[in-house]
């Protein structure tokens, strides 16, 4: 089983739809959870950064973390064509000293059609 | 505030050559980390430098190396290039060590090895 699994898509939705992007993980030590958006020919851009279980909202974006199920989600409300990009989940765990783990999902390609 | 700057944006090299990539972090950020992104493997961690010291290294051969200067700028070097090294190389900076701080990515250097 891979440490982080993300549905690669591609996902195509009409403008205004609610989008749900998901990642599952197997390492219970992961503590920090992130979502990045990457446009073509650009670097990833941080969208959401969460530490605890529960929901975090920022505008049209809501990040959800369920540590008991080892499952994280990103919801996009009222999706826009400008949301068309690849979305990457990432998670990290601290170890002792300088030991840590940072792992990315492989990304989900989203297209929002006008 | 200026973002993370990576140079050059594009690079074409032949097998056996070596290459040096440069990264200027956001002012005040002490951590610089490097990643390789390919369609097949996704985003993979190469190494992190914090205050000029390498804190951690991913699972890459010794041909991949890096360093960080006193002004936090960082360089990554790949020696004896192989065709499989063709990828987008991303640099990210963060205020704190990467396992507990959001990452700010540059737009990457696209390396093609022929």
Interface residues (C-beta under 8 A of the other chain):
Chain A: X32 X34 X36 X41 X42 X43 X44 X45 X46 X49 X88 X90 X92 X93 X94 X98 X99 X100 X101 X102 X103 X104 X105 X106 X107
Chain B: X4 X6 X41 X42 X43 X44 X45 X55 X56 X90 X92 X97 X98 X99 X100 X102 X103 X104 X105 X106 X107 X108
